[in-house]
């Protein structure tokens, strides 16, 4: 199923702006996830904000959870665009997601 041109345009604009900060992609991914998981079919896309373990840090993690009939289907965390270029950051993201899956 091809994505609508408006969604593709959102990602292209964000990518052209650098994509170094993952929060730049929250809007485009929220639009995409809601398009692919429509509320009319009992899906809910909800961002969850996870506070870091250290009370001194203000760096929150945002995880999008897609549920169907109140059951989690999948979750995803947005990473900066340059993370895909290095195997070490991809491995780190994989490890983090596997550890987080038990929290949902």
N, CA, C and O atoms as a GROMACS GRO file, in nm:
protein
  416
    1UNK      N    1   0.085  -0.117   0.000
    1UNK     CA    2   0.000   0.000   0.000
    1UNK      C    3   0.090   0.124   0.000
    1UNK      O    4   0.164   0.147   0.096
    2UNK      N    5   0.084   0.202  -0.105
    2UNK     CA    6   0.166   0.323  -0.108
    2UNK      C    7   0.114   0.427  -0.010
    2UNK      O    8  -0.007   0.437   0.014
    3UNK      N    9   0.206   0.503   0.047
    3UNK     CA   10   0.168   0.608   0.140
    3UNK      C   11   0.117   0.728   0.062
    3UNK      O   12   0.161   0.753  -0.050
    4UNK      N   13   0.025   0.803   0.121
    4UNK     CA   14  -0.022   0.925   0.057
    4UNK      C   15   0.094   1.026   0.040
    4UNK      O   16   0.187   1.028   0.120
    5UNK      N   17   0.086   1.106  -0.062
    5UNK     CA   18   0.194   1.201  -0.092
    5UNK      C   19   0.214   1.301   0.022
    5UNK      O   20   0.326   1.347   0.043
    6UNK      N   21   0.110   1.335   0.096
    6UNK     CA   22   0.125   1.429   0.208
    6UNK      C   23   0.212   1.370   0.318
    6UNK      O   24   0.290   1.443   0.380
    7UNK      N   25   0.201   1.240   0.343
    7UNK     CA   26   0.284   1.176   0.445
    7UNK      C   27   0.429   1.170   0.397
    7UNK      O   28   0.521   1.200   0.474
    8UNK      N   29   0.449   1.133   0.273
    8UNK     CA   30   0.585   1.130   0.217
    8UNK      C   31   0.648   1.268   0.226
    8UNK      O   32   0.765   1.281   0.260
    9UNK      N   33   0.570   1.372   0.196
    9UNK     CA   34   0.621   1.509   0.201
    9UNK      C   35   0.664   1.546   0.343
    9UNK      O   36   0.766   1.612   0.361
   10UNK      N   37   0.586   1.505   0.445
   10UNK     CA   38   0.623   1.532   0.584
   10UNK      C   39   0.760   1.475   0.617
   10UNK      O   40   0.843   1.543   0.678
   11UNK      N   41   0.785   1.351   0.577
   11UNK     CA   42   0.914   1.288   0.603
   11UNK      C   43   1.026   1.354   0.524
   11UNK      O   44   1.136   1.373   0.576
   12UNK      N   45   0.999   1.389   0.399
   12UNK     CA   46   1.102   1.455   0.317
   12UNK      C   47   1.142   1.590   0.376
   12UNK      O   48   1.260   1.624   0.379
   13UNK      N   49   1.043   1.666   0.422
   13UNK     CA   50   1.073   1.797   0.482
   13UNK      C   51   1.156   1.778   0.608
   13UNK      O   52   1.255   1.848   0.629
   14UNK      N   53   1.116   1.684   0.692
   14UNK     CA   54   1.190   1.660   0.815
   14UNK      C   55   1.332   1.614   0.786
   14UNK      O   56   1.426   1.659   0.851
   15UNK      N   57   1.347   1.524   0.690
   15UNK     CA   58   1.480   1.477   0.653
   15UNK      C   59   1.566   1.591   0.599
   15UNK      O   60   1.685   1.599   0.630
   16UNK      N   61   1.507   1.678   0.518
   16UNK     CA   62   1.583   1.789   0.461
   16UNK      C   63   1.626   1.890   0.568
   16UNK      O   64   1.722   1.964   0.547
   17UNK      N   65   1.556   1.892   0.680
   17UNK     CA   66   1.592   1.982   0.790
   17UNK      C   67   1.704   1.924   0.876
   17UNK      O   68   1.746   1.987   0.973
   18UNK      N   69   1.752   1.808   0.842
   18UNK     CA   70   1.865   1.748   0.912
   18UNK      C   71   1.834   1.619   0.983
   18UNK      O   72   1.915   1.526   0.978
   19UNK      N   73   1.720   1.609   1.050
   19UNK     CA   74   1.682   1.487   1.119
   19UNK      C   75   1.777   1.445   1.229
   19UNK      O   76   1.782   1.328   1.265
   20UNK      N   77   1.853   1.539   1.283
   20UNK     CA   78   1.949   1.505   1.388
   20UNK      C   79   1.884   1.492   1.525
   20UNK      O   80   1.938   1.428   1.615
   21UNK      N   81   1.768   1.550   1.540
   21UNK     CA   82   1.694   1.542   1.666
   21UNK      C   83   1.571   1.456   1.640
   21UNK      O   84   1.487   1.489   1.557
   22UNK      N   85   1.562   1.346   1.713
   22UNK     CA   86   1.451   1.252   1.687
   22UNK      C   87   1.314   1.316   1.706
   22UNK      O   88   1.217   1.272   1.645
   23UNK      N   89   1.304   1.420   1.789
   23UNK     CA   90   1.173   1.482   1.811
   23UNK      C   91   1.118   1.547   1.684
   23UNK      O   92   0.998   1.570   1.673
   24UNK      N   93   1.206   1.577   1.587
   24UNK     CA   94   1.160   1.631   1.459
   24UNK      C   95   1.070   1.530   1.386
   24UNK      O   96   0.986   1.570   1.305
   25UNK      N   97   1.088   1.402   1.414
   25UNK     CA   98   1.013   1.297   1.345
   25UNK      C   99   0.885   1.255   1.418
   25UNK      O  100   0.808   1.175   1.366
   26UNK      N  101   0.861   1.307   1.539
   26UNK     CA  102   0.742   1.266   1.614
   26UNK      C  103   0.613   1.294   1.537
   26UNK      O  104   0.525   1.209   1.530
   27UNK      N  105   0.603   1.413   1.479
   27UNK     CA  106   0.483   1.448   1.402
   27UNK      C  107   0.462   1.358   1.282
   27UNK      O  108   0.355   1.300   1.268
   28UNK      N  109   0.563   1.345   1.193
   28UNK     CA  110   0.544   1.258   1.078
   28UNK      C  111   0.510   1.113   1.116
   28UNK      O  112   0.425   1.051   1.052
   29UNK      N  113   0.578   1.060   1.218
   29UNK     CA  114   0.546   0.922   1.257
   29UNK      C  115   0.409   0.910   1.319
   29UNK      O  116   0.340   0.810   1.298
   30UNK      N  117   0.366   1.010   1.394
   30UNK     CA  118   0.232   1.008   1.452
   30UNK      C  119   0.127   1.006   1.341
   30UNK      O  120   0.030   0.931   1.349
   31UNK      N  121   0.147   1.089   1.238
   31UNK     CA  122   0.055   1.091   1.124
   31UNK      C  123   0.056   0.956   1.053
   31UNK      O  124  -0.051   0.902   1.022
   32UNK      N  125   0.174   0.901   1.026
   32UNK     CA  126   0.185   0.773   0.958
   32UNK      C  127   0.119   0.660   1.037
   32UNK      O  128   0.042   0.581   0.981
   33UNK      N  129   0.149   0.653   1.167
   33UNK     CA  130   0.092   0.545   1.248
   33UNK      C  131  -0.060   0.554   1.256
   33UNK      O  132  -0.129   0.452   1.254
   34UNK      N  133  -0.113   0.676   1.266
   34UNK     CA  134  -0.259   0.691   1.268
   34UNK      C  135  -0.321   0.659   1.133
   34UNK      O  136  -0.434   0.612   1.128
   35UNK      N  137  -0.249   0.684   1.025
   35UNK     CA  138  -0.298   0.648   0.892
   35UNK      C  139  -0.303   0.495   0.876
   35UNK      O  140  -0.400   0.440   0.825
   36UNK      N  141  -0.196   0.428   0.921
   36UNK     CA  142  -0.188   0.282   0.907
   36UNK      C  143  -0.271   0.206   1.010
   36UNK      O  144  -0.305   0.090   0.988
   37UNK      N  145  -0.304   0.271   1.121
   37UNK     CA  146  -0.378   0.208   1.230
   37UNK      C  147  -0.499   0.294   1.265
   37UNK      O  148  -0.498   0.363   1.367
   38UNK      N  149  -0.602   0.292   1.181
   38UNK     CA  150  -0.713   0.387   1.198
   38UNK      C  151  -0.799   0.360   1.322
   38UNK      O  152  -0.826   0.246   1.358
   39UNK      N  153  -0.839   0.469   1.385
   39UNK     CA  154  -0.925   0.462   1.503
   39UNK      C  155  -1.057   0.392   1.471
   39UNK      O  156  -1.113   0.322   1.555
   40UNK      N  157  -1.105   0.411   1.349
   40UNK     CA  158  -1.232   0.348   1.308
   40UNK      C  159  -1.225   0.196   1.312
   40UNK      O  160  -1.328   0.130   1.316
   41UNK      N  161  -1.103   0.141   1.311
   41UNK     CA  162  -1.085  -0.004   1.319
   41UNK      C  163  -1.036  -0.045   1.458
   41UNK      O  164  -0.974  -0.150   1.473
   42UNK      N  165  -1.064   0.038   1.557
   42UNK     CA  166  -1.033   0.011   1.698
   42UNK      C  167  -0.885   0.012   1.732
   42UNK      O  168  -0.842  -0.053   1.827
   43UNK      N  169  -0.805   0.086   1.654
   43UNK     CA  170  -0.665   0.106   1.687
   43UNK      C  171  -0.651   0.237   1.765
   43UNK      O  172  -0.728   0.331   1.745
   44UNK      N  173  -0.552   0.241   1.851
   44UNK     CA  174  -0.517   0.364   1.923
   44UNK      C  175  -0.366   0.380   1.916
   44UNK      O  176  -0.292   0.287   1.948
   45UNK      N  177  -0.322   0.496   1.874
   45UNK     CA  178  -0.179   0.530   1.872
   45UNK      C  179  -0.158   0.630   1.985
   45UNK      O  180  -0.219   0.736   1.987
   46UNK      N  181  -0.070   0.594   2.078
   46UNK     CA  182  -0.049   0.681   2.194
   46UNK      C  183   0.100   0.694   2.226
   46UNK      O  184   0.170   0.594   2.240
   47UNK      N  185   0.147   0.817   2.236
   47UNK     CA  186   0.285   0.834   2.281
   47UNK      C  187   0.293   0.814   2.433
   47UNK      O  188   0.206   0.859   2.507
   48UNK      N  189   0.397   0.748   2.476
   48UNK     CA  190   0.423   0.729   2.619
   48UNK      C  191   0.558   0.791   2.648
   48UNK      O  192   0.654   0.774   2.573
   49UNK      N  193   0.564   0.861   2.758
   49UNK     CA  194   0.688   0.930   2.795
   49UNK      C  195   0.749   0.858   2.914
   49UNK      O  196   0.687   0.846   3.020
   50UNK      N  197   0.870   0.812   2.896
   50UNK     CA  198   0.938   0.739   3.001
   50UNK      C  199   1.046   0.828   3.061
   50UNK      O  200   1.133   0.878   2.991
   51UNK      N  201   1.038   0.846   3.190
   51UNK     CA  202   1.135   0.928   3.263
   51UNK      C  203   1.262   0.847   3.285
   51UNK      O  204   1.255   0.728   3.313
   52UNK      N  205   1.377   0.911   3.273
   52UNK     CA  206   1.503   0.838   3.295
   52UNK      C  207   1.519   0.796   3.441
   52UNK      O  208   1.456   0.852   3.531
   53UNK      N  209   1.604   0.696   3.463
   53UNK     CA  210   1.626   0.642   3.597
   53UNK      C  211   1.687   0.746   3.690
   53UNK      O  212   1.648   0.755   3.807
   54UNK      N  213   1.783   0.824   3.640
   54UNK     CA  214   1.848   0.924   3.724
   54UNK      C  215   1.755   1.044   3.738
   54UNK      O  216   1.707   1.098   3.639
   55UNK      N  217   1.730   1.084   3.861
   55UNK     CA  218   1.637   1.193   3.885
   55UNK      C  219   1.693   1.328   3.839
   55UNK      O  220   1.617   1.424   3.827
   56UNK      N  221   1.823   1.337   3.813
   56UNK     CA  222   1.883   1.463   3.772
   56UNK      C  223   1.864   1.491   3.624
   56UNK      O  224   1.869   1.607   3.583
   57UNK      N  225   1.843   1.390   3.544
   57UNK     CA  226   1.833   1.407   3.400
   57UNK      C  227   1.693   1.453   3.360
   57UNK      O  228   1.594   1.416   3.425
   58UNK      N  229   1.684   1.532   3.255
   58UNK     CA  230   1.555   1.575   3.202
   58UNK      C  231   1.531   1.518   3.063
   58UNK      O  232   1.441   1.563   2.992
   59UNK      N  233   1.610   1.420   3.023
   59UNK     CA  234   1.601   1.360   2.891
   59UNK      C  235   1.495   1.249   2.892
   59UNK      O  236   1.523   1.138   2.939
   60UNK      N  237   1.375   1.279   2.842
   60UNK     CA  238   1.267   1.182   2.839
   60UNK      C  239   1.275   1.098   2.712
   60UNK      O  240   1.325   1.145   2.609
   61UNK      N  241   1.227   0.976   2.719
   61UNK     CA  242   1.216   0.889   2.604
   61UNK      C  243   1.069   0.885   2.564
   61UNK      O  244   0.981   0.866   2.648
   62UNK      N  245   1.042   0.902   2.435
   62UNK     CA  246   0.906   0.894   2.384
   62UNK      C  247   0.892   0.766   2.305
   62UNK      O  248   0.967   0.740   2.211
   63UNK      N  249   0.795   0.686   2.343
   63UNK     CA  250   0.767   0.559   2.276
   63UNK      C  251   0.624   0.564   2.226
   63UNK      O  252   0.532   0.596   2.301
   64UNK      N  253   0.604   0.533   2.099
   64UNK     CA  254   0.470   0.524   2.043
   64UNK      C  255   0.421   0.381   2.058
   64UNK      O  256   0.489   0.287   2.017
   65UNK      N  257   0.304   0.365   2.116
   65UNK     CA  258   0.244   0.232   2.131
   65UNK      C  259   0.116   0.227   2.047
   65UNK      O  260   0.030   0.314   2.059
   66UNK      N  261   0.107   0.126   1.963
   66UNK     CA  262  -0.013   0.104   1.882
   66UNK      C  263  -0.087  -0.014   1.943
   66UNK      O  264  -0.033  -0.124   1.955
   67UNK      N  265  -0.212   0.012   1.982
   67UNK     CA  266  -0.295  -0.092   2.044
   67UNK      C  267  -0.419  -0.118   1.959
   67UNK      O  268  -0.466  -0.030   1.887
   68UNK      N  269  -0.469  -0.239   1.970
   68UNK     CA  270  -0.594  -0.276   1.905
   68UNK      C  271  -0.682  -0.341   2.011
   68UNK      O  272  -0.644  -0.441   2.072
   69UNK      N  273  -0.800  -0.284   2.031
   69UNK     CA  274  -0.890  -0.333   2.137
   69UNK      C  275  -0.819  -0.341   2.272
   69UNK      O  276  -0.835  -0.439   2.346
   70UNK      N  277  -0.741  -0.240   2.303
   70UNK     CA  278  -0.668  -0.226   2.430
   70UNK      C  279  -0.556  -0.327   2.449
   70UNK      O  280  -0.508  -0.345   2.561
   71UNK      N  281  -0.513  -0.394   2.342
   71UNK     CA  282  -0.401  -0.487   2.347
   71UNK      C  283  -0.286  -0.430   2.263
   71UNK      O  284  -0.306  -0.398   2.146
   72UNK      N  285  -0.168  -0.418   2.321
   72UNK     CA  286  -0.055  -0.365   2.244
   72UNK      C  287  -0.025  -0.452   2.122
   72UNK      O  288  -0.017  -0.575   2.133
   73UNK      N  289  -0.009  -0.389   2.008
   73UNK     CA  290   0.027  -0.458   1.884
   73UNK      C  291   0.177  -0.444   1.861
   73UNK      O  292   0.246  -0.541   1.831
   74UNK      N  293   0.226  -0.321   1.874
   74UNK     CA  294   0.370  -0.297   1.865
   74UNK      C  295   0.401  -0.162   1.927
   74UNK      O  296   0.312  -0.081   1.952
   75UNK      N  297   0.529  -0.140   1.951
   75UNK     CA  298   0.574  -0.011   2.000
   75UNK      C  299   0.700   0.027   1.927
   75UNK      O  300   0.772  -0.059   1.875
   76UNK      N  301   0.728   0.156   1.923
   76UNK     CA  302   0.848   0.203   1.856
   76UNK      C  303   0.899   0.329   1.921
   76UNK      O  304   0.823   0.412   1.972
   77UNK      N  305   1.028   0.342   1.919
   77UNK     CA  306   1.093   0.463   1.966
   77UNK      C  307   1.166   0.525   1.848
   77UNK      O  308   1.234   0.455   1.773
   78UNK      N  309   1.151   0.654   1.832
   78UNK     CA  310   1.214   0.725   1.722
   78UNK      C  311   1.357   0.761   1.761
   78UNK      O  312   1.382   0.811   1.871
   79UNK      N  313   1.450   0.734   1.672
   79UNK     CA  314   1.592   0.768   1.692
   79UNK      C  315   1.633   0.870   1.587
   79UNK      O  316   1.567   0.881   1.483
   80UNK      N  317   1.741   0.944   1.611
   80UNK     CA  318   1.789   1.039   1.510
   80UNK      C  319   1.824   0.967   1.380
   80UNK      O  320   1.863   0.850   1.380
   81UNK      N  321   1.811   1.038   1.270
   81UNK     CA  322   1.832   0.982   1.137
   81UNK      C  323   1.969   0.919   1.121
   81UNK      O  324   1.982   0.816   1.055
   82UNK      N  325   2.073   0.979   1.179
   82UNK     CA  326   2.209   0.927   1.160
   82UNK      C  327   2.235   0.797   1.236
   82UNK      O  328   2.339   0.734   1.216
   83UNK      N  329   2.145   0.754   1.323
   83UNK     CA  330   2.165   0.629   1.397
   83UNK      C  331   2.164   0.506   1.306
   83UNK      O  332   2.224   0.404   1.340
   84UNK      N  333   2.098   0.515   1.194
   84UNK     CA  334   2.089   0.399   1.105
   84UNK      C  335   2.220   0.371   1.033
   84UNK      O  336   2.239   0.262   0.979
   85UNK      N  337   2.310   0.467   1.031
   85UNK     CA  338   2.435   0.454   0.958
   85UNK      C  339   2.539   0.368   1.030
   85UNK      O  340   2.635   0.324   0.967
   86UNK      N  341   2.523   0.345   1.159
   86UNK     CA  342   2.624   0.274   1.236
   86UNK      C  343   2.565   0.148   1.300
   86UNK      O  344   2.460   0.154   1.363
   87UNK      N  345   2.633   0.037   1.284
   87UNK     CA  346   2.586  -0.089   1.341
   87UNK      C  347   2.576  -0.080   1.493
   87UNK      O  348   2.488  -0.141   1.553
   88UNK      N  349   2.666  -0.006   1.557
   88UNK     CA  350   2.665   0.003   1.703
   88UNK      C  351   2.538   0.072   1.753
   88UNK      O  352   2.482   0.031   1.855
   89UNK      N  353   2.491   0.176   1.685
   89UNK     CA  354   2.369   0.243   1.730
   89UNK      C  355   2.246   0.158   1.699
   89UNK      O  356   2.149   0.161   1.774
   90UNK      N  357   2.250   0.082   1.590
   90UNK     CA  358   2.138  -0.009   1.559
   90UNK      C  359   2.131  -0.121   1.662
   90UNK      O  360   2.022  -0.159   1.705
   91UNK      N  361   2.246  -0.175   1.702
   91UNK     CA  362   2.248  -0.278   1.805
   91UNK      C  363   2.199  -0.223   1.939
   91UNK      O  364   2.124  -0.288   2.011
   92UNK      N  365   2.242  -0.100   1.971
   92UNK     CA  366   2.198  -0.037   2.094
   92UNK      C  367   2.047  -0.016   2.097
   92UNK      O  368   1.983  -0.038   2.200
   93UNK      N  369   1.991   0.027   1.984
   93UNK     CA  370   1.846   0.047   1.975
   93UNK      C  371   1.773  -0.086   1.989
   93UNK      O  372   1.670  -0.093   2.056
   94UNK      N  373   1.825  -0.190   1.925
   94UNK     CA  374   1.763  -0.322   1.935
   94UNK      C  375   1.763  -0.371   2.080
   94UNK      O  376   1.662  -0.420   2.130
   95UNK      N  377   1.876  -0.357   2.147
   95UNK     CA  378   1.886  -0.398   2.288
   95UNK      C  379   1.788  -0.320   2.375
   95UNK      O  380   1.721  -0.378   2.460
   96UNK      N  381   1.780  -0.189   2.353
   96UNK     CA  382   1.691  -0.105   2.433
   96UNK      C  383   1.545  -0.146   2.413
   96UNK      O  384   1.470  -0.154   2.510
   97UNK      N  385   1.504  -0.172   2.290
   97UNK     CA  386   1.365  -0.211   2.263
   97UNK      C  387   1.333  -0.347   2.325
   97UNK      O  388   1.224  -0.367   2.377
   98UNK      N  389   1.428  -0.440   2.319
   98UNK     CA  390   1.404  -0.571   2.380
   98UNK      C  391   1.390  -0.560   2.531
   98UNK      O  392   1.310  -0.631   2.591
   99UNK      N  393   1.466  -0.471   2.593
   99UNK     CA  394   1.456  -0.449   2.737
   99UNK      C  395   1.326  -0.378   2.774
   99UNK      O  396   1.267  -0.406   2.878
  100UNK      N  397   1.281  -0.286   2.689
  100UNK     CA  398   1.159  -0.209   2.718
  100UNK      C  399   1.031  -0.288   2.695
  100UNK      O  400   0.928  -0.253   2.752
  101UNK      N  401   1.036  -0.393   2.615
  101UNK     CA  402   0.912  -0.463   2.581
  101UNK      C  403   0.839  -0.517   2.704
  101UNK      O  404   0.717  -0.534   2.700
  102UNK      N  405   0.912  -0.545   2.811
  102UNK     CA  406   0.850  -0.598   2.932
  102UNK      C  407   0.777  -0.491   3.012
  102UNK      O  408   0.707  -0.524   3.108
  103UNK      N  409   0.792  -0.365   2.975
  103UNK     CA  410   0.728  -0.256   3.050
  103UNK      C  411   0.589  -0.224   2.996
  103UNK      O  412   0.520  -0.140   3.054
  104UNK      N  413   0.548  -0.289   2.888
  104UNK     CA  414   0.419  -0.254   2.828
  104UNK      C  415   0.325  -0.368   2.831
  104UNK      O  416   0.212  -0.356   2.785
   0.00000   0.00000   0.00000
